[in-house]
Amino acid sequence: MTFSSDTLPADHKAAIRQLKRELRAQLGDVEAVFNRLSERIAVRVTEINDLKAQGDAVWPVIPFEAIQNGAVTAEQREAIRRRGCAVIKGHFPREQALAWDKSMLDYLDRNRFDEVYSGPGDNFFGTLSASRPEIFPIYWSQAQMQARQSEEMALAQSFLNRLWTFESHGKQWFNPDVSVLYPDRIRRRPPGTTSRGLGAHTDSGALERWLLPACQQVFARVFDGNIEQYDPWDAAHRTEVEEYTVDNTTKCSVFRTFQGWTALSDMLPGQGLLHVVPIPEAMAYILLRPLLDDVPEDELCGVAPGRVLPISEKWHPLLIEALTSIPALEAGDSVWWHCDVIHSVAPVENQQGWGNVMYIPAAPLCEKNLAWAKRVKVALETGASPDDFPREDYEKNWQDRFTVADLNIHGKRALGLA
C-alpha cells in the first residue's frame, strides 16, 4: 500500500476496498488461512473456558515481592505471555493506595472540581456501548505522580517490558528498563453506581492497523498468510507506528507494551470489572476477519477512523466467548494487559463498594516515546492537559499540584531529563 503515515486517505472506504483486493491477492485462499487461525484460537478459548468452569485462575497473578526479588519463575513468565495479561498483587501496600485515594479526593475538593467540571470532552469510544464514564480529567495530583515515578512502578514496568522481544532485525526497538511518563486520567466510581459498562475493543490504532506501512510490517506474518510465525511479543516496527493518524480529541502518542491500572479501592467480583480476551494472538483473527466474503467490501467489521477498534458478537463471536474478568483485587494491586488484547468493562447495577483506579501503562523508552516525554514536561510545567487528551486544562491554577521540582530520579528518567 502507498498510504502515508502522516494521514489516512480522506476516502477511507475506497482505501478499504483497495486494501482488501491487495491483501486477498497476497494471501491466496483467505478462508483457508482464517480457518487455520480459528482452529488455533478455538483451542485457546476452550482452554480458558475449561479453567473458568473449574473455578481455576485464568489471569496470571504475580506477587510484587517476586518481581522485586527477581524470583518470578519461567513458568509464570510464560503464563503471562500466553494470556497477555497479569495481576501484580501487593504492587503497593494497601494502606498506601487508600491514602492516595483520599489524597486524590482532597485534591479535587480543595480545588472545587465539582463546580468547574463541564462534562466529558471527547467521544473516543465512538459507538461502543457505554454509559457516562466516571472518568476525571485530572493528571497532575501528587497521588498520581507519586505512583508513576515510584520505585515499585519502575520495577514492574521493567519486568513487563522484558517479556517482549525488544532486540530483533539487528536493532534494539526500546530500552526495557526505563518507561516514559504517560499521564492519564483517574476513575472514581461510587457505590450504588449503575453502568452499562464499555463494549469490547482494542486500543493502539484501528483503521491504521490495516492501512499504514509500519503496521503492515508489524503484522507481516498475518498478511502474508504465515500466521503460525506471527509473534505478538516481537516489538519489531511497533515503535514506528503512528497509532491514530486521524485528528481526535483523545488518542495515544506512545507505544505501550502493556496498558494498565492501579487499584485505589478493593474490587469485588461481578461489580463492573475489567474483562479481557486473554489471547494476544487474537489480533490476527481481527485483522483477517474483514477479508471474508460476508463482510461488505468497504467495511472492516465496524472500524471507523479516529475511534477504538470494536469487537462484536456479530463479527467476532469466537473471541467474545473468551471474555474473562479480572479476579477480586485489593487496593494496591495493579492490572496489566498486552497492547493488542481485547478488553471491556462489564455492566453493573447498584455497585457494591468503590471502583477507583489510576491509569498507568508501561511505555518503554524509544525515539517515539521520548518525543512524547518532552511534550509531557511542558504540560507538567504549566499544569495543562497532556496533548493526547481534550484541552480542558483544569489544573493550571490548582493548589498542591505536582511540579517539576517534585520529580525524583525515576520521574526525571521518565521525562528524558536524566
C-alpha positions in Angstrom: 0.0 0.0 0.0 1.1 3.6 -0.6 -0.6 5.5 2.2 1.5 8.0 4.2 2.0 7.6 7.9 1.1 11.3 8.2 -2.6 10.8 7.4 -5.1 8.3 6.2 -6.9 8.9 2.9 -10.0 11.1 3.0 -12.0 8.5 1.2 -11.2 5.7 3.6 -13.9 3.5 2.1 -12.2 3.4 -1.3 -8.9 2.7 0.5 -10.5 -0.2 2.3 -11.8 -1.7 -1.0 -8.3 -1.4 -2.5 -6.7 -2.8 0.6 -8.9 -5.9 0.5 -8.1 -6.6 -3.1 -4.4 -6.4 -2.4 -4.5 -8.5 0.7 -6.7 -11.2 -0.8 -4.3 -11.4 -3.7 -1.4 -11.7 -1.3 -3.0 -14.3 1.0 -4.4 -16.5 -1.7 -7.1 -18.7 -0.1 -8.2 -16.3 2.7 -10.8 -18.7 4.1 -8.3 -21.5 4.5 -5.8 -19.2 6.3 -8.6 -17.9 8.5 -9.8 -21.4 9.3 -6.3 -22.5 10.3 -6.1 -19.5 12.6 -9.6 -20.0 14.0 -8.7 -23.6 14.9 -5.8 -22.4 17.0 -7.8 -19.7 18.6 -10.6 -22.1 19.4 -8.2 -24.3 21.3 -7.3 -21.3 23.5 -10.9 -20.4 24.0 -11.7 -24.0 25.2 -8.7 -24.0 27.5 -9.8 -20.7 29.0 -13.5 -21.7 29.5 -12.5 -25.0 31.0 -10.4 -23.2 33.6 -13.3 -20.9 34.4 -15.7 -23.9 34.7 -13.4 -25.5 37.2 -13.0 -22.3 39.2 -9.3 -22.0 38.3 -7.5 -18.8 37.7 -7.2 -17.5 34.1 -5.3 -14.3 34.9 -1.7 -15.0 36.0 -1.2 -13.5 39.4 2.3 -12.4 40.3 3.3 -11.2 43.9 5.1 -8.0 43.7 7.7 -9.4 46.0 8.6 -11.9 43.4 9.3 -9.1 40.9 11.2 -7.1 43.5 13.4 -10.1 44.4 13.9 -11.4 40.9 12.1 -14.6 41.8 9.4 -14.8 39.0 9.6 -18.3 37.6 10.0 -19.2 33.9 6.5 -20.8 34.1 5.0 -17.5 35.5 6.6 -15.5 32.7 5.3 -17.9 30.1 1.8 -17.8 31.6 1.7 -14.0 31.1 2.9 -14.3 27.6 0.3 -17.0 26.8 -2.5 -15.0 28.4 -1.4 -11.5 27.5 -2.4 -10.2 30.9 -1.5 -10.2 34.6 -2.3 -9.0 38.1 0.5 -7.8 40.3 -0.6 -8.5 43.9 0.6 -6.1 46.5 2.2 -3.8 43.9 1.7 -1.1 46.6 0.8 -1.5 50.2 -3.0 -1.4 50.6 -2.6 1.5 53.1 -0.6 3.5 50.6 -3.2 3.0 47.9 -6.1 4.0 50.2 -4.1 7.1 51.3 -3.6 8.0 47.6 -7.3 7.6 47.0 -8.1 10.0 49.9 -5.4 12.4 48.8 -7.0 12.5 45.3 -10.4 13.3 46.7 -9.0 16.0 48.9 -7.2 17.5 45.8 -10.5 17.5 43.8 -12.4 19.1 46.7 -9.8 21.6 47.6 -9.9 22.9 44.0 -13.7 22.8 43.8 -13.7 20.4 40.8 -17.4 19.7 41.0 -18.1 23.4 40.5 -15.9 23.8 37.4 -16.3 20.4 35.7 -18.1 20.9 32.3 -18.5 17.2 31.3 -16.7 14.7 29.1 -14.6 16.4 26.4 -14.3 13.6 23.9 -16.1 10.8 22.1 -13.1 8.4 21.6 -15.2 5.3 22.1 -17.4 6.1 19.2 -20.5 3.8 19.0 -19.4 1.4 21.7 -21.9 0.7 24.4 -21.0 3.0 27.3 -22.6 5.0 30.0 -21.3 8.4 31.0 -17.9 7.4 32.4 -16.8 8.2 35.9 -13.5 9.4 34.5 -12.0 12.6 35.9 -9.7 14.6 33.5 -7.1 15.0 36.2 -3.4 14.3 35.5 -1.1 16.1 38.0 -2.2 15.2 41.5 0.5 14.3 44.0 -1.0 10.8 44.3 -0.9 10.0 40.5 2.6 11.3 40.1 4.0 9.6 43.2 2.7 6.3 41.8 4.0 6.9 38.3 7.5 7.8 39.5 7.8 5.2 42.3 10.4 2.6 42.5 7.7 0.0 42.6 6.2 1.2 39.3 9.7 1.3 37.6 10.4 -2.3 38.7 7.0 -3.6 37.4 7.3 -1.8 34.1 10.8 -3.1 33.5 9.6 -6.7 34.3 6.7 -6.3 31.9 8.7 -4.7 29.1 11.2 -7.5 29.3 8.5 -10.1 28.4 8.8 -8.7 24.9 11.5 -9.4 22.3 12.9 -5.9 22.1 16.0 -6.7 20.0 15.4 -8.1 16.5 16.3 -7.4 12.9 19.6 -6.0 14.1 18.0 -3.3 16.1 17.0 -2.5 19.7 13.5 -1.2 19.5 13.2 0.1 23.0 15.0 0.3 26.4 13.0 -2.0 28.6 14.3 -0.6 31.9 13.0 3.0 31.5 9.4 3.8 30.8 8.3 7.3 29.9 5.7 9.2 31.8 2.2 8.8 30.3 -0.1 10.9 32.4 -3.7 9.5 32.1 -6.9 10.2 34.0 -8.5 8.6 37.0 -11.7 6.7 37.6 -13.8 7.2 40.6 -16.9 5.1 40.6 -19.0 5.4 43.8 -21.1 2.7 45.5 -24.6 2.4 44.1 -23.5 3.1 40.5 -25.5 1.6 37.7 -23.4 1.5 34.5 -23.8 -0.1 31.0 -20.0 -0.6 31.1 -17.9 -0.4 28.0 -18.0 -2.7 24.9 -15.2 -5.0 23.9 -12.5 -3.2 21.9 -8.8 -2.8 21.4 -6.8 0.4 21.5 -3.5 1.3 19.8 -5.0 2.1 16.4 -8.0 1.0 14.4 -8.1 1.7 10.7 -4.4 2.3 10.9 -3.7 -1.4 11.7 -4.6 -2.3 8.1 -3.6 0.8 6.1 -0.3 2.1 7.4 3.0 0.7 6.1 4.5 0.4 9.6 1.5 -1.7 10.8 1.8 -3.9 7.7 5.4 -4.6 8.8 4.3 -5.4 12.4 1.6 -7.8 11.1 3.5 -9.0 8.0 3.2 -12.7 9.0 -0.5 -12.3 9.3 -1.0 -10.5 6.0 1.2 -13.0 4.1 -0.7 -16.0 5.5 2.2 -17.4 7.6 0.1 -17.0 10.8 2.0 -19.7 12.7 5.0 -17.4 12.6 3.2 -14.3 13.9 4.6 -13.3 17.3 2.6 -10.7 19.2 5.5 -10.2 21.5 8.0 -9.1 18.9 8.4 -5.4 19.1 9.9 -5.0 15.6 8.5 -1.9 13.9 5.9 -1.2 16.6 7.7 1.9 17.8 7.4 3.3 14.3 3.6 3.1 14.2 1.5 6.2 14.3 -1.4 4.7 16.3 -4.0 7.3 15.5 -3.4 9.4 12.4 -6.9 11.0 12.3 -7.3 14.1 14.4 -9.3 13.3 17.5 -9.6 14.7 21.0 -8.3 11.6 22.6 -5.6 9.3 21.2 -2.4 7.7 22.2 1.0 9.0 21.0 3.2 6.4 22.6 4.0 2.7 22.1 2.7 0.8 25.2 3.9 -2.7 25.8 1.1 -3.0 28.4 -1.9 -1.0 29.3 -2.5 -0.9 33.0 -4.2 0.5 36.0 -3.6 0.5 39.8 -6.5 -0.2 42.2 -7.2 2.5 44.8 -10.1 0.5 46.2 -11.0 -3.1 46.6 -12.6 -4.7 43.6 -15.4 -7.2 44.1 -16.3 -9.9 41.5 -19.4 -9.0 39.5 -19.1 -5.3 40.2 -18.5 -3.9 36.7 -14.9 -5.1 36.4 -12.4 -5.2 33.6 -12.7 -8.2 31.3 -10.2 -9.3 28.6 -9.9 -11.9 25.9 -6.7 -13.4 27.2 -5.3 -14.4 23.8 -2.8 -11.9 22.5 -2.7 -13.7 19.1 -6.4 -12.8 18.6 -5.3 -9.6 16.8 -4.5 -11.8 13.8 -8.1 -13.0 13.8 -9.4 -9.4 14.0 -7.2 -8.4 11.0 -8.2 -11.3 8.8 -11.9 -11.3 9.7 -12.9 -8.4 7.4 -11.4 -10.2 4.4 -14.1 -12.9 4.4 -16.9 -12.7 1.9 -19.7 -11.9 4.4 -18.2 -8.5 5.2 -19.2 -5.6 3.0 -16.4 -4.5 0.7 -16.0 -1.1 2.1 -16.1 -2.1 5.8 -13.7 -3.6 8.3 -16.2 -5.0 10.8 -17.3 -1.7 12.2 -14.0 0.1 12.3 -14.1 3.9 11.9 -11.3 6.5 11.6 -10.2 8.1 14.9 -12.0 5.5 17.1 -11.0 2.4 19.1 -11.3 -0.9 17.2 -14.7 -2.5 18.2 -15.0 -6.3 18.8 -18.6 -7.6 18.5 -20.7 -10.7 18.8 -21.7 -10.1 15.2 -18.2 -10.3 13.7 -16.1 -12.0 16.4 -18.3 -14.5 18.3 -15.4 -16.9 19.0 -13.4 -14.1 20.6 -16.3 -12.7 22.7 -16.8 -16.2 24.1 -13.4 -15.9 25.9 -14.0 -12.6 27.7 -12.7 -13.1 31.2 -13.0 -10.9 34.3 -10.1 -9.9 36.5 -10.2 -11.7 39.8 -11.1 -9.9 43.1 -8.5 -7.3 43.9 -7.4 -5.3 46.9 -6.4 -1.6 46.8 -2.7 -1.5 45.8 -2.9 -4.4 43.3 -2.3 -3.5 39.6 -3.7 -4.9 36.4 -1.9 -5.2 33.1 -2.8 -6.3 29.5 -0.8 -6.5 26.3 -1.5 -3.6 24.0 -3.3 -5.8 21.4 -5.5 -7.6 23.9 -9.3 -7.1 23.6 -10.8 -5.6 26.7 -14.1 -4.4 28.0 -15.8 -3.2 31.2 -18.7 -5.2 32.4 -22.1 -3.5 33.2 -23.1 -3.2 36.8 -26.3 -2.4 38.7 -26.1 -0.8 42.2 -22.4 -1.4 42.5 -21.2 -2.5 45.9 -18.2 -0.6 47.1 -16.0 1.9 45.3 -14.3 1.3 42.0 -11.3 3.7 41.9 -8.3 3.3 39.7 -5.3 5.2 38.4 -4.4 4.5 34.7 -0.7 3.9 34.4 0.7 1.9 31.4 4.2 0.6 30.5 5.6 2.8 27.7 9.3 1.9 27.3 11.9 4.5 26.2 12.3 4.7 22.4 12.6 7.6 20.0 8.8 7.9 19.6 8.1 7.8 23.3 10.9 10.2 24.1 9.4 12.8 21.8 6.2 12.4 23.8 8.0 12.8 27.1 9.3 16.2 26.0 5.8 17.4 25.4 4.7 16.0 28.8 7.4 18.0 30.5 5.8 21.2 29.0 2.4 20.1 30.2 3.7 19.4 33.7 5.3 22.8 33.9 2.1 24.6 33.2 -0.5 22.1 34.6 -2.1 21.7 31.2 -3.9 18.6 30.0 -1.4 16.3 28.1 -1.6 16.5 24.3 -3.4 13.2 23.9 -6.4 14.4 25.8 -9.0 17.2 25.4 -7.8 20.7 26.1 -9.6 21.1 29.4 -6.6 22.3 31.5 -8.5 22.3 34.8 -5.3 22.1 36.9 -3.3 25.1 35.6 -4.0 27.1 38.7 -4.8 24.4 41.2 -3.3 24.2 44.7 -1.0 21.4 45.6 -0.4 20.3 42.0 2.7 18.2 41.4 5.5 20.2 39.8 8.8 19.6 38.0 10.6 20.3 41.3 8.9 17.2 42.8 10.4 14.8 40.3 12.6 12.0 41.7 15.2 10.1 39.7 12.6 7.8 38.1 10.4 10.8 37.2 13.4 12.6 35.6 14.3 9.5 33.6 10.7 9.1 32.5 10.8 12.6 31.0 14.2 12.2 29.4 15.8 14.6 32.0 18.3 12.1 33.5 
